[in-house]
Amino acid sequence: MIVGPKSHALAALLAGTALLSGASARAQGAPTLKDRLDGAVSAVTGSPMANLDVDMKHVLDAMKKLDPKPLPKLSPAEARTQPSAADGVKALLTEQGRNTAPEPGVSTRDLAYDTAGGSQKVRIYAPDGATGPLPVVVYYHGGGFVIADLDTYDATPRAIAKGAKAIVVSVEYRHAPEAKFPAQQEDAFAAYTWALANAKSFGGDPSRVALLGESAGGNLATNVAVTARDGNVEKPVRVVAVYPMAGTNLDTQSYKDNAAAKPLDKPMMAWFYDQTVRTDADRSDPRLDIVGKADLKGLPPFTVVTAQIDPLHDDGKMLADKIKAAGGQVTYRDYPGVTHEFFGMASVVAKAKEAETAVIEDLKGAFAAAVTGTAGSK
């Protein structure tokens, strides 16, 4: 039995919401009785999930109903069949009686690029009605280097293509454990050089190419920028790293605070790294431990996006701080009340729409600066 001030707060909260209908509250975007009860229980137990925005919570509730299994208890092949955050969004839209079709106004076609391990797919997203040559965004999806694919991460490239009036090249890459580190980083750079060489063939402008990645993709986007600098390859005009896997220290404060967060928790991150590395020495490689080991001087301007309720929150914050300390330009945006994977949820999560709009504006600014020759001036 819970006693003391927290129990009184819980009782008052329940009394104050007793007349709320779950269906009507959700239709209004307001907290349901269940939302308030769950929040109160999380607050009493000290869970970070007590800080969830209501719309973010509704997505996680929808995901929970899909009964995902804990990834660390599964084989990689089994893990790849589990419900994703995108499935949770679709389930919530269905529950709300809303359209689950992809956002209109964007066309796609699949092409391929060559890697050391064979051919890999790229999906080209082009905004309808736009005339080229258009700026290009090379996009790397998440999934801890192990799970997910181009279909899982469809929402972000569609939104960026439409909002930024850009061609988005969504990149598939070899997955661990079938292809161990650094196969993913090597593929990511191969895809970038392919995009530079082939941009004109799909209506893109090779002088205006940016990078964007989510989670594991944030690691890849950052590494591509570093490799381009070191190899004297044309730099991207901007890099956007969304809650990036930027370090291998699983004992940061955000890992401690969000050890049991959803949809990403600490055991999942440990499992992802275990599947990816060849030996423990790889965990100290600057391509994985970016914030601990990498040289981040001389990089293009960055945007770093983090979510409050995310084990990777501090990875992103440290990446932004390290780029700034190295003399680089960085825009850091932290969003409270949301979790890992929120960025592609603009159809159902208000903070996701806010973050998406901000990133689009950063990209448009970088593309405009590239045209006028003022890239990196702001």
C-alpha positions as CSV (number, residue, x, y, z in Angstrom):
1,M,0.0,0.0,0.0
2,I,1.3,3.5,-0.9
3,V,1.1,6.0,1.9
4,G,2.2,9.6,2.4
5,P,2.1,12.7,0.1
6,K,2.4,10.6,-3.1
7,S,-0.6,8.5,-2.2
8,H,-2.7,11.7,-1.6
9,A,-1.6,13.0,-5.0
10,L,-2.6,9.8,-6.6
11,A,-6.0,9.8,-5.0
12,A,-6.7,13.4,-5.9
13,L,-5.6,12.7,-9.5
14,L,-8.0,9.8,-9.8
15,A,-10.8,11.7,-8.3
16,G,-10.3,14.6,-10.7
17,T,-10.4,12.4,-13.7
18,A,-13.2,10.0,-12.8
19,L,-15.6,11.7,-15.2
20,L,-13.3,11.6,-18.2
21,S,-14.4,9.2,-20.9
22,G,-11.3,7.5,-22.4
23,A,-12.8,7.6,-25.9
24,S,-13.8,11.2,-25.8
25,A,-10.6,12.3,-24.2
26,R,-8.4,10.6,-26.8
27,A,-10.5,12.1,-29.6
28,Q,-9.8,15.5,-28.1
29,G,-6.1,14.8,-27.6
30,A,-6.6,15.1,-23.9
31,P,-5.4,12.6,-21.2
32,T,-7.7,9.6,-20.7
33,L,-8.4,8.2,-17.2
34,K,-5.9,5.4,-18.0
35,D,-3.3,8.0,-19.1
36,R,-3.6,9.8,-15.8
37,L,-3.6,6.6,-13.8
38,D,-0.5,5.3,-15.6
39,G,1.2,8.7,-15.1
40,A,0.5,8.7,-11.5
41,V,1.8,5.2,-11.0
42,S,4.9,6.1,-13.0
43,A,5.4,9.2,-10.8
44,V,5.0,7.2,-7.6
45,T,7.5,4.6,-8.8
46,G,10.0,7.2,-10.1
47,S,9.7,6.0,-13.7
48,P,10.9,8.4,-16.4
49,M,7.7,7.4,-18.3
50,A,5.9,9.7,-15.9
51,N,7.2,12.6,-18.1
52,L,5.6,11.3,-21.3
53,D,3.5,13.6,-23.4
54,V,0.0,12.2,-23.9
55,D,0.3,11.7,-27.6
56,M,3.7,9.9,-27.2
57,K,2.1,7.7,-24.5
58,H,-0.7,6.8,-26.9
59,V,1.8,5.5,-29.4
60,L,3.6,3.4,-26.8
61,D,0.3,2.0,-25.6
62,A,-0.6,1.0,-29.2
63,M,2.8,-0.6,-29.5
64,K,2.3,-2.5,-26.3
65,K,-0.9,-4.0,-27.6
66,L,1.1,-5.5,-30.5
67,D,3.0,-7.6,-27.9
68,P,6.6,-7.1,-28.9
69,K,9.0,-9.5,-27.3
70,P,12.3,-8.4,-25.5
71,L,14.9,-8.3,-28.2
72,P,17.8,-9.6,-26.0
73,K,15.9,-12.8,-25.6
74,L,15.6,-13.3,-29.4
75,S,17.9,-14.2,-32.3
76,P,18.6,-11.4,-34.8
77,A,16.2,-13.1,-37.3
78,E,13.5,-13.3,-34.7
79,A,14.1,-9.7,-33.6
80,R,13.6,-8.5,-37.2
81,T,10.0,-9.8,-37.1
82,Q,9.0,-7.9,-34.0
83,P,6.5,-4.9,-34.2
84,S,8.3,-1.6,-34.8
85,A,7.6,2.0,-33.7
86,A,6.2,2.5,-37.2
87,D,3.7,-0.4,-36.6
88,G,2.7,1.3,-33.4
89,V,1.9,4.5,-35.2
90,K,-0.1,2.7,-37.8
91,A,-2.0,0.8,-35.1
92,L,-2.8,4.1,-33.3
93,L,-4.0,5.7,-36.6
94,T,-6.3,2.7,-37.1
95,E,-7.6,3.0,-33.6
96,Q,-8.3,6.6,-34.2
97,G,-10.1,5.9,-37.5
98,R,-7.5,7.8,-39.4
99,N,-5.8,7.2,-42.8
100,T,-2.7,4.9,-42.6
101,A,-1.6,5.4,-46.2
102,P,1.8,7.0,-46.8
103,E,1.9,10.8,-47.0
104,P,1.0,11.9,-50.5
105,G,3.0,14.2,-52.7
106,V,6.1,12.0,-52.9
107,S,7.1,9.4,-55.5
108,T,9.6,6.6,-54.9
109,R,11.8,4.3,-56.9
110,D,14.4,1.7,-55.9
111,L,17.9,1.6,-57.2
112,A,21.1,0.0,-56.0
113,Y,24.7,0.8,-55.1
114,D,27.8,-1.4,-54.7
115,T,29.4,-2.3,-51.4
116,A,32.3,-4.5,-50.4
117,G,29.7,-7.1,-49.5
118,G,27.6,-6.8,-52.7
119,S,24.8,-4.7,-53.9
120,Q,22.5,-2.8,-51.5
121,K,19.3,-1.0,-52.1
122,V,18.6,2.7,-52.1
123,R,15.1,4.2,-52.3
124,I,14.8,7.6,-54.1
125,Y,12.1,9.9,-52.7
126,A,11.2,12.8,-54.9
127,P,8.6,15.5,-54.2
128,D,5.8,15.7,-56.8
129,G,5.9,18.7,-59.1
130,A,9.3,19.9,-58.1
131,T,11.7,20.8,-60.9
132,G,15.4,20.0,-60.7
133,P,18.1,19.8,-60.1
134,L,17.0,19.5,-56.5
135,P,19.1,19.3,-53.3
136,V,19.8,15.8,-52.0
137,V,19.5,14.3,-48.5
138,V,21.2,11.0,-48.0
139,Y,19.3,9.3,-45.2
140,Y,20.4,6.4,-43.0
141,H,17.8,4.5,-41.0
142,G,18.0,3.2,-37.4
143,G,17.7,-0.2,-35.9
144,G,20.9,-0.6,-33.9
145,F,22.8,-1.9,-37.0
146,V,20.8,-5.1,-36.6
147,I,17.1,-4.7,-37.3
148,A,14.8,-2.5,-39.5
149,D,14.9,-1.6,-43.1
150,L,13.8,1.0,-45.7
151,D,10.2,0.1,-45.2
152,T,10.3,0.5,-41.4
153,Y,11.8,4.0,-41.8
154,D,9.6,5.3,-44.5
155,A,8.0,8.3,-42.8
156,T,11.0,10.4,-42.3
157,P,12.4,10.4,-45.9
158,R,8.9,11.1,-47.2
159,A,8.4,14.1,-44.9
160,I,11.9,15.5,-45.6
161,A,11.5,15.1,-49.4
162,K,8.1,16.9,-49.3
163,G,9.0,19.6,-46.7
164,A,12.5,20.4,-47.9
165,K,11.7,20.1,-51.7
166,A,14.6,17.7,-51.9
167,I,15.5,14.3,-53.3
168,V,16.0,11.9,-50.4
169,V,18.2,8.8,-50.9
170,S,17.3,6.3,-48.2
171,V,20.1,3.9,-47.8
172,E,20.1,0.2,-46.9
173,Y,23.3,-1.2,-45.6
174,R,24.6,-4.6,-44.4
175,H,23.3,-5.6,-41.0
176,A,25.0,-7.2,-38.0
177,P,25.7,-9.9,-37.0
178,E,25.8,-11.3,-40.5
179,A,28.1,-8.4,-41.4
180,K,30.1,-7.2,-38.4
181,F,31.4,-3.7,-37.7
182,P,32.7,-1.7,-39.6
183,A,30.6,-3.0,-42.6
184,Q,27.8,-0.5,-41.8
185,Q,30.1,2.5,-41.8
186,E,31.8,1.4,-45.0
187,D,28.5,0.9,-46.7
188,A,27.2,4.3,-45.5
189,F,30.2,6.0,-47.1
190,A,29.9,4.0,-50.3
191,A,26.3,5.1,-50.5
192,Y,27.3,8.8,-50.0
193,T,29.9,8.7,-52.8
194,W,27.3,6.9,-55.0
195,A,24.8,9.7,-54.4
196,L,27.4,12.3,-55.3
197,A,28.3,10.5,-58.5
198,N,24.8,9.7,-59.5
199,A,22.8,12.7,-58.2
200,K,22.3,14.2,-61.7
201,S,20.8,11.0,-63.0
202,F,17.9,11.1,-60.5
203,G,17.4,14.9,-60.6
204,G,19.7,15.9,-57.8
205,D,22.3,18.6,-57.4
206,P,25.6,17.1,-56.3
207,S,26.8,20.4,-54.9
208,R,23.9,20.5,-52.4
209,V,24.0,17.2,-50.5
210,A,23.2,16.8,-46.8
211,L,23.2,13.8,-44.5
212,L,20.5,12.7,-42.1
213,G,20.4,9.7,-39.8
214,E,18.3,8.4,-36.9
215,S,19.8,6.4,-34.1
216,A,22.3,3.9,-35.7
217,G,21.8,6.1,-38.8
218,G,23.0,9.1,-36.8
219,N,26.2,7.3,-36.1
220,L,26.5,6.5,-39.9
221,A,25.8,10.1,-40.9
222,T,28.4,11.4,-38.5
223,N,31.0,8.9,-39.7
224,V,30.4,9.7,-43.3
225,A,31.1,13.4,-42.6
226,V,34.4,12.4,-40.8
227,T,35.4,10.0,-43.6
228,A,34.7,12.7,-46.3
229,R,36.8,15.2,-44.4
230,D,39.7,12.7,-44.0
231,G,39.5,11.5,-47.6
232,N,39.2,14.9,-49.2
233,V,35.8,14.0,-50.6
234,E,33.2,16.7,-51.0
235,K,31.7,17.5,-47.7
236,P,28.0,17.5,-47.1
237,V,26.5,20.9,-46.6
238,R,24.9,19.8,-43.3
239,V,24.6,16.7,-41.1
240,V,21.5,16.0,-39.0
241,A,22.0,13.4,-36.3
242,V,18.8,12.4,-34.6
243,Y,19.3,10.6,-31.2
244,P,22.5,9.2,-32.6
245,M,24.4,6.1,-31.3
246,A,27.5,8.2,-30.6
247,G,29.2,6.4,-27.8
248,T,29.7,2.9,-26.3
249,N,29.5,3.9,-22.7
250,L,26.3,2.4,-21.4
251,D,26.7,4.0,-17.9
252,T,25.9,7.6,-18.8
253,Q,23.3,9.4,-16.7
254,S,20.6,9.0,-19.4
255,Y,21.3,5.2,-19.6
256,K,20.8,5.1,-15.8
257,D,17.7,7.3,-15.9
258,N,16.1,5.5,-18.8
259,A,17.4,1.9,-18.3
260,A,13.8,0.6,-18.6
261,A,12.4,3.1,-21.0
262,K,10.3,2.2,-24.0
263,P,10.6,1.6,-26.9
264,L,14.4,1.5,-26.4
265,D,16.0,0.4,-23.1
266,K,19.5,-0.3,-21.9
267,P,19.4,-4.1,-22.4
268,M,18.4,-3.6,-26.0
269,M,21.4,-1.3,-26.6
270,A,23.7,-3.8,-25.0
271,W,22.3,-6.5,-27.3
272,F,22.7,-4.3,-30.4
273,Y,26.4,-3.7,-29.6
274,D,27.0,-7.3,-28.7
275,Q,25.6,-8.3,-32.2
276,T,27.7,-5.6,-34.0
277,V,31.2,-5.7,-32.6
278,R,33.8,-8.3,-33.6
279,T,35.7,-8.1,-30.3
280,D,35.4,-5.8,-27.2
281,A,38.2,-3.7,-28.7
282,D,35.8,-2.5,-31.3
283,R,33.9,-0.6,-28.6
284,S,36.8,1.8,-28.4
285,D,37.0,2.4,-32.1
286,P,36.3,6.1,-32.9
287,R,33.7,5.0,-35.4
288,L,31.6,3.6,-32.6
289,D,32.8,5.6,-29.6
290,I,32.5,8.9,-31.5
291,V,32.1,11.1,-28.4
292,G,35.0,9.4,-26.6
293,K,37.6,8.8,-29.4
294,A,36.7,10.6,-32.7
295,D,38.3,13.8,-34.0
296,L,35.4,16.1,-34.8
297,K,37.4,19.1,-36.1
298,G,36.7,20.6,-39.5
299,L,33.2,19.1,-40.0
300,P,30.3,20.7,-41.7
301,P,27.5,22.3,-39.7
302,F,25.5,19.9,-37.6
303,T,22.0,19.6,-36.2
304,V,21.6,17.2,-33.3
305,V,18.2,16.2,-32.0
306,T,17.6,14.3,-28.8
307,A,14.6,13.0,-26.9
308,Q,14.3,13.4,-23.1
309,I,13.2,9.8,-22.4
310,D,16.0,7.9,-24.2
311,P,19.1,6.0,-23.1
312,L,20.9,7.7,-26.0
313,H,20.0,11.3,-24.8
314,D,23.4,12.0,-23.4
315,D,25.2,10.5,-26.5
316,G,23.5,13.2,-28.6
317,K,24.2,16.0,-26.1
318,M,27.8,15.0,-25.8
319,L,28.2,14.8,-29.6
320,A,26.8,18.4,-29.9
321,D,29.1,19.6,-27.1
322,K,32.2,17.9,-28.7
323,I,31.5,19.4,-32.1
324,K,31.2,22.8,-30.6
325,A,34.4,22.4,-28.5
326,A,36.2,21.4,-31.7
327,G,35.2,24.7,-33.3
328,G,32.3,23.4,-35.3
329,Q,28.8,24.9,-35.8
330,V,26.0,22.9,-34.2
331,T,22.4,23.4,-33.5
332,Y,21.2,21.3,-30.6
333,R,17.5,20.6,-30.0
334,D,16.3,18.5,-27.1
335,Y,12.6,17.6,-26.9
336,P,11.0,16.8,-23.5
337,G,8.2,14.4,-23.0
338,V,9.1,12.1,-26.0
339,T,11.1,8.9,-26.4
340,H,13.6,7.3,-28.8
341,E,11.9,6.8,-32.3
342,F,9.7,9.9,-31.9
343,F,11.1,11.7,-34.9
344,G,9.2,9.8,-37.6
345,M,5.8,10.1,-35.7
346,A,4.7,13.5,-36.9
347,S,1.3,12.2,-37.9
348,V,0.5,11.4,-34.2
349,V,3.0,13.2,-32.0
350,A,3.2,17.0,-31.8
351,K,6.8,17.2,-30.7
352,A,7.7,15.0,-33.7
353,K,6.1,17.5,-36.1
354,E,7.9,20.3,-34.3
355,A,11.3,18.6,-34.6
356,E,10.6,17.6,-38.2
357,T,9.8,21.2,-39.2
358,A,12.9,22.5,-37.5
359,V,15.1,20.0,-39.3
360,I,13.5,20.9,-42.6
361,E,14.3,24.5,-42.0
362,D,17.9,23.7,-41.1
363,L,18.3,21.8,-44.3
364,K,16.6,24.4,-46.5
365,G,19.0,27.0,-44.9
366,A,22.0,24.9,-45.7
367,F,20.9,24.3,-49.3
368,A,20.3,28.1,-49.8
369,A,23.7,28.9,-48.3
370,A,25.4,26.4,-50.7
371,V,23.8,28.3,-53.6
372,T,25.0,31.7,-52.4
373,G,28.4,30.5,-51.3
374,T,27.7,31.3,-47.6
375,A,27.6,27.7,-46.3
376,G,28.7,27.5,-42.7
377,S,28.3,31.3,-42.2
378,K,25.5,30.9,-39.7
